[in-house]
């Protein structure tokens, strides 16, 4: 089952509200460009499965990367409803 993701929302807040988070609080040794690339792919495709195919990964690997980004940022990055 494919889940849809609403564009323009991050954790139920607008993208502008998410930009208020200081970059220093998100940057760390566990936040890397690979995870950010996966995040962008999910946002562009609207699907973790499609992002996985685009990145040459499995869907569980994409889900795990997104969960790690959510853990590091403290925000739910996508509305999974």
Secondary structure as GFF3:
##gff-version 3
##sequence-region A 1 81
A	DSSP	beta_strand	9	10	.	.	.	ID=ss1
A	DSSP	beta_strand	13	14	.	.	.	ID=ss2
A	DSSP	alpha_helix	15	18	.	.	.	ID=ss3
A	DSSP	alpha_helix	23	26	.	.	.	ID=ss4
A	DSSP	alpha_helix	33	45	.	.	.	ID=ss5
A	DSSP	alpha_helix	48	55	.	.	.	ID=ss6
A	DSSP	alpha_helix	59	73	.	.	.	ID=ss7
###
